[in-house]
Amino acid sequence: METKGQVQDIQFIRLNEGKESLMALRDLNKLFAEAFNEPDTYLGGKPSDEYLLSLLSKKHIIVCVATVNQKVVAGLVGYVMEKFEQERGEVYIYDLAVEEDYRRKQVATNIILFLKDEAVIFGAWVVFIQANPEDTPAIRLYESLGIREEVFHFDIAIE
């Protein structure tokens, strides 16, 4: 049941090293595959349980999901980067997706706000994310939460 564009009975959870978190992470990869239309990337070479559990145990990797009735409907993966110029960190959101039926209902906003609360634990002073120029809904969301910065992104292949 929904009210005022928000989803009732939604829970925001940071995944940990447990079996339930492992299953949620696998569900999140399925969501990423569908949302980004990249099944080969997210489902083609499935990592082992041991590998995923080792990632979930690392303090600098933050995986958050939104669930409704124990079903993953959104999620993000953030990476904490400790800085040298000051005793603080930054959190980079690498992947963020919301299941289509839950879009434009404040789910993405609230999972980012949940991540901000988690980021405080690591002494982070900022959370940042990038968006492709054609992804207008994402750009609008991120502009509502923070300051836009024009940058260039380069993928440098390791051959």
N, C-alpha and C positions, 0 to 999 in steps of 0.2 A: 504494500500500500504506500502511496506517495502523497506528499503534501508540499505545495509551494515549490515544485521543481526539485525537491530533495527526496531521497530514497529513505524510507523507514527501515528499521532493522538491519542497517548496514553496520559492519564492524571493520575497523582499520587495525591491522595487525602487522607487527614486524616479525618476519620469519626468523626462526632460530635453527638449532641443530636437530630438532625432533623429527620423527617420522611424518607427523601431520604437516610440518613445514615443507618437508621434501615433496609430499604429494601436492601441496599448494604451489610450490615452485614449478613443478612439472605442468600443472594447470596454467600457470602464468605464462610459461613458454608457449603453450598452445594458443593462448590469447594473443601474445605478441605475434606469433606466426600468422594468425588471422588478421589482426588489426593492421599489420605492416605489409601484408601480402608477401611474406617471406618464409614459406614453409621449409625450404631447404636450410635456411639459416638457423631457424629455431627448432626444427624437428628432424632435420636430416641426419645429423650425427649426434644422437642423444648421448649426453655424458652419463657416466656411471653414477649410482647413488653415492658412492664414496666421494667422488669428485664434487658433486653438488653439496653434500654435507660439509665438506671441507671449506667450500666457499661460504656457506651459511655460518660457519663458526668464526669467520674472520671479522674482526670488529670494524674494519674500514669498508666493508661491503654492507650496504643497507638495502634489504629487499622488503618492501611493504606491499601488502595486498588489501583490497577491500572485498569483503565477502557478504553475501546475502544468503541466509540459510545454508551456510558452509560452502557456498559456491563462489569461486573467485570471479569477480565481475570487473576488477581493475587491479592494476599493480604498477609498481615502478621499481627500478634498480638504480641505486645511488652509490657513489663512490666518495669516500672521505679522503681528501688530500690535505695532508699536514703541510703547513707552510714554513719556510725558512726565515722570511723577513720579519715575522712576528709569531708569538706563541698562539696560533689559532689555525683553524682549518677552513676548508671550503668543501661543499658537497656538490658533486656534479650528478645530475639526473641523466643517465644514459638512455634508458628506455622508460616510457610511460604509455600505457594503453588502458582504454576503458571499453568494455563490451558495448556493442552498438546500442542495445536496449537501455543502457544506463548513461549514455552521453547527454550532455546539456542538462544534467540534474545535480550539478555541484559535486559529483563524485571526484573528478580530477582535481578540482580546487581543494576539496577536503583531504585527499590523500597527500597532496603537496603540503598542506598545513600540518598534517600528521608527521610527514618527513621532517619539517622544520623543527617540530618538538623533539624528534629523535636526534636531529643534528646538534641541538644544544648540548646534548650529553657529550659530544665530541669536541666541544669548544668551537664549533663552526660559527663563522660570522656571516656567511652568505651561502645560499643555494643557487646554483645556476643550471640552465638548461638551454638547449638550442632548438630552433624550429626551422624547417625548410620554408622558403619564401611563399610557396603556394599553399601552405597549411594555415589558412586564415583562422580557423577556429582555435588552433593551438596558440597562434600569435596573440589573438585577443585575450585568451585565458592568461598567458604569461604576462602580458602588459597590465592586466588587472592586479597582478600580484607583485610586480617588480618593475625595475627600470630596464628599458630596452637598450642594448648595446650592439652596435653594428660591428661585426667581426667577419673574418674569413676563416673558413675551416678547410684544412687540407688533410687528405689521407695519404700518408707516405708508406708505400708498400715495402714490406720486408721480403726480399727475394731470395 
